[in-house]
């Protein structure tokens, strides 16, 4: 079994900052990639940051980073805006110890930005 757990969400005022964390654990042979997505109420899930790619709406404000030794990915969010309000999800593409490639999602962490 593989688990992805996110943390770091919360309520913040417009212009504030938050740092999200995601750690993967379980029967993992190798993590191929990790990224962040978000989903606002009534909206589809969208890419926020993965690898060197960022959504246009967050460029210059958000920064993604990896710690391969910890099987972790982070999202530093600065200059937050109300439109950033969403549930943020961690995603990982990995190879399990059984030798198969899978895509896993975390359960999400809520980010709410007040105006």
Buried (B, 14 or more C-beta within 10 A) or exposed (E): EBEBBBEBBEEBEEEBEBBBBBBBEEEBEEBEEBBBBBBBEEEEBEBBBBEEEBBEEBEEBBBBEBEEEEBBBBBBBBEBBEEBBBBBBBBBBBBBEEEEEEEBEBEBBEBBBEE
